[in-house]
Amino acid sequence: MTLPAPPATIGERWAESDAALVERLRGAILADGPMTFARYMESVLYDREHGYYVTSDGRTTREGDYLTAPELHPIFGASLAAQIEEAWERLDRPGTFTLREEAAGSGALGLAILDRLVAVNSPAAGAIRYLPIETDPTREASVRERLGRAGHGARLADPDPGASMTGVVVANELLDALPVHRLTVRGGDLLEVHVDWQDGWFIEVARAPSTPALAAHLARVGVDLVEGQV
């Protein structure tokens, strides 16, 4: 079942897209059949060579496509610094307190938090170890370099995927960029939105769910989709 497509000519879509990534996704679909929207979204955002967030370091900066709060002013990070200090206090002032930032981006948020803790002589400043997390190792290294230049090199945590931690996790505007499965109901049946290739471009098609875990999740959280809802 094909879902309605937004109006746009094939030429316009090609012109606005990364041709190499289009070819890669097209090839995968022609070889293996329609892919889940989640897989498609993960590719267009995070493909290691052509993904939206990987191909530019400035997506969320003044020179990029949009601005996030940490890029506008350090006051956003400064306000979080007080909350982080409180968390450190509530955990009985551990000697090492990890500030793990998922999707650290340019490192602006982590920098503002650390700058504030140091500026107000927070007792937590000596315990904080900042751990930036990025899907792209090059960008993660860039964040570490930026923090080092700003005088926070000693406050950078060593990356260890298997290590436990005492601290806090922050993630600014991350959930809206996570790949998602899209579900709908057609004729009373629960279906999943997939991406197919037809007439020279991608289209959305509704197919059987890729895993029973999707229906189980809806049942667990009490979501009952109505006809046509996505």
C-alpha positions as CSV (number, residue, x, y, z in Angstrom):
1,M,0.0,0.0,0.0
2,T,1.5,3.3,-1.1
3,L,1.1,6.4,1.1
4,P,0.5,9.8,-0.4
5,A,3.7,11.6,-1.4
6,P,4.3,15.4,-1.1
7,P,4.3,17.3,-4.3
8,A,7.8,17.8,-5.9
9,T,9.4,16.9,-9.2
10,I,12.0,14.2,-9.4
11,G,14.5,16.8,-10.7
12,E,14.1,19.0,-7.7
13,R,14.5,16.1,-5.3
14,W,17.7,15.0,-7.0
15,A,19.1,18.5,-7.0
16,E,18.5,18.9,-3.2
17,S,19.9,15.4,-2.3
18,D,23.3,13.8,-2.0
19,A,23.5,11.8,-5.2
20,A,25.9,9.2,-3.8
21,L,23.6,8.5,-0.8
22,V,20.6,8.3,-3.1
23,E,22.3,5.7,-5.2
24,R,23.4,3.7,-2.2
25,L,19.8,3.6,-0.7
26,R,18.3,2.9,-4.1
27,G,20.7,0.0,-4.6
28,A,19.9,-1.5,-1.2
29,I,16.1,-1.2,-1.9
30,L,16.4,-2.8,-5.3
31,A,18.5,-5.6,-3.9
32,D,16.7,-6.4,-0.7
33,G,13.2,-4.8,-1.1
34,P,11.7,-1.8,0.8
35,M,13.5,-0.8,4.0
36,T,12.0,0.4,7.2
37,F,11.7,4.2,7.6
38,A,13.9,3.8,10.7
39,R,16.7,2.4,8.6
40,Y,16.2,5.1,5.9
41,M,16.2,7.8,8.5
42,E,19.4,6.5,10.2
43,S,21.1,6.5,6.8
44,V,20.2,10.0,5.7
45,L,21.2,11.4,9.1
46,Y,24.2,9.4,10.2
47,D,25.7,7.6,7.2
48,R,29.5,7.8,7.8
49,E,30.2,9.4,4.5
50,H,27.1,11.2,3.4
51,G,24.8,11.6,6.4
52,Y,23.3,15.0,7.2
53,Y,25.0,15.3,10.6
54,V,28.3,13.8,9.5
55,T,29.0,15.9,6.4
56,S,29.2,19.2,8.2
57,D,30.5,20.3,11.7
58,G,28.4,23.4,11.5
59,R,24.8,22.2,11.2
60,T,23.8,23.7,14.6
61,T,25.8,26.9,14.4
62,R,25.2,30.4,13.2
63,E,26.8,29.5,9.9
64,G,24.7,26.3,9.6
65,D,21.1,25.3,9.1
66,Y,19.7,26.0,12.6
67,L,20.7,27.1,16.1
68,T,20.3,25.2,19.3
69,A,20.1,27.0,22.7
70,P,23.8,26.3,23.7
71,E,25.0,28.0,20.5
72,L,22.9,31.1,21.2
73,H,24.3,32.0,24.6
74,P,26.3,30.2,27.4
75,I,23.5,31.1,29.8
76,F,21.8,27.8,28.9
77,G,24.8,25.8,30.0
78,A,25.3,28.0,33.0
79,S,21.7,27.2,34.2
80,L,22.4,23.5,33.8
81,A,25.6,23.9,35.8
82,A,23.7,24.7,38.9
83,Q,21.6,21.6,38.5
84,I,24.6,19.4,37.9
85,E,26.3,20.8,41.0
86,E,23.1,19.9,42.9
87,A,23.2,16.3,41.6
88,W,26.8,16.1,42.7
89,E,25.9,17.2,46.2
90,R,23.0,14.8,46.4
91,L,25.3,11.9,45.5
92,D,27.5,12.8,48.4
93,R,30.2,14.6,46.5
94,P,31.9,11.8,44.7
95,G,35.6,12.4,43.9
96,T,34.9,11.7,40.2
97,F,31.6,12.9,38.7
98,T,31.1,12.2,35.0
99,L,29.2,14.7,32.8
100,R,28.3,12.6,29.8
101,E,26.8,14.5,26.9
102,E,25.1,12.5,24.2
103,A,25.3,14.1,20.7
104,A,27.8,16.7,22.0
105,G,27.8,18.5,18.6
106,S,30.3,21.4,18.7
107,G,30.8,21.0,22.5
108,A,29.2,24.4,23.2
109,L,27.0,23.0,26.0
110,G,29.7,21.1,27.8
111,L,32.0,24.1,27.5
112,A,29.4,26.5,29.0
113,I,28.7,24.1,31.9
114,L,32.4,23.7,32.8
115,D,33.2,27.4,32.4
116,R,30.4,28.3,34.8
117,L,31.4,25.8,37.4
118,V,34.9,27.2,37.3
119,A,33.8,30.8,37.3
120,V,31.7,30.4,40.5
121,N,34.4,28.3,42.2
122,S,32.0,25.4,42.5
123,P,33.4,22.6,44.6
124,A,32.1,20.2,41.9
125,A,34.5,21.7,39.4
126,G,37.4,19.5,40.6
127,A,35.4,16.3,40.4
128,I,33.7,16.9,37.0
129,R,35.0,14.8,34.1
130,Y,33.3,15.7,30.8
131,L,32.6,12.8,28.4
132,P,31.4,14.0,24.9
133,I,29.7,11.3,22.8
134,E,29.3,11.5,19.1
135,T,28.6,9.0,16.3
136,D,31.5,10.4,14.3
137,P,34.9,9.9,16.0
138,T,36.3,12.9,14.2
139,R,33.7,15.2,15.6
140,E,34.2,13.7,19.1
141,A,37.9,14.4,18.8
142,S,37.1,18.0,17.7
143,V,35.0,18.6,20.8
144,R,37.8,17.3,23.0
145,E,40.3,19.6,21.2
146,R,38.0,22.6,21.8
147,L,37.6,21.8,25.5
148,G,41.4,21.4,25.8
149,R,42.0,24.8,24.2
150,A,39.6,26.3,26.6
151,G,41.6,25.0,29.6
152,H,39.5,22.0,30.5
153,G,41.8,19.3,29.3
154,A,42.2,17.9,32.8
155,R,38.4,17.6,33.0
156,L,38.0,15.4,30.0
157,A,37.0,11.8,30.8
158,D,38.7,8.9,29.1
159,P,36.3,7.1,26.7
160,D,35.6,3.6,27.9
161,P,32.3,2.1,26.4
162,G,32.2,-0.7,29.0
163,A,32.9,1.4,32.1
164,S,30.3,2.3,34.7
165,M,30.0,5.9,35.8
166,T,28.7,8.1,38.6
167,G,27.4,11.3,37.2
168,V,24.8,12.8,34.9
169,V,23.8,12.4,31.3
170,V,22.7,15.4,29.3
171,A,21.3,15.4,25.8
172,N,20.1,18.6,24.1
173,E,17.7,18.1,21.1
174,L,18.7,14.5,20.6
175,L,15.4,12.6,20.8
176,D,14.0,14.4,17.7
177,A,17.0,13.1,15.7
178,L,16.8,9.4,16.7
179,P,15.8,7.0,13.9
180,V,12.2,6.0,14.5
181,H,9.8,3.3,13.3
182,R,6.6,4.7,11.9
183,L,3.4,2.7,12.3
184,T,-0.1,3.1,10.8
185,V,-3.4,1.4,10.6
186,R,-5.0,0.5,7.3
187,G,-8.2,-1.6,7.1
188,G,-7.9,-2.3,10.7
189,D,-4.4,-3.8,10.4
190,L,-1.2,-2.5,12.0
191,L,1.4,-1.7,9.4
192,E,4.8,-0.2,9.3
193,V,5.9,2.6,7.0
194,H,8.7,1.4,4.7
195,V,10.7,3.3,2.0
196,D,10.6,1.8,-1.6
197,W,11.8,3.0,-5.0
198,Q,9.3,3.7,-7.7
199,D,9.3,5.9,-10.9
200,G,12.7,7.3,-10.2
201,W,12.4,8.2,-6.6
202,F,11.7,7.1,-3.0
203,I,8.1,6.5,-2.0
204,E,6.5,5.4,1.3
205,V,4.7,2.1,1.4
206,A,2.8,0.4,4.3
207,R,3.9,-3.2,4.9
208,A,3.7,-5.7,7.7
209,P,5.7,-4.6,10.7
210,S,9.4,-5.6,10.6
211,T,9.3,-7.0,14.1
212,P,6.5,-8.1,16.5
213,A,8.3,-5.9,19.1
214,L,6.6,-2.8,17.6
215,A,3.1,-4.0,18.3
216,A,4.2,-5.2,21.7
217,H,5.6,-1.8,22.5
218,L,2.3,0.0,21.5
219,A,0.4,-2.4,23.7
220,R,2.8,-1.9,26.6
221,V,2.5,1.9,26.5
222,G,-1.2,1.8,25.9
223,V,-1.3,3.4,22.4
224,D,-4.2,2.3,20.2
225,L,-3.8,3.8,16.7
226,V,-7.0,4.6,14.8
227,E,-7.6,4.1,11.1
228,G,-5.2,6.2,9.0
229,Q,-3.2,7.5,12.0
230,V,0.6,7.4,11.7
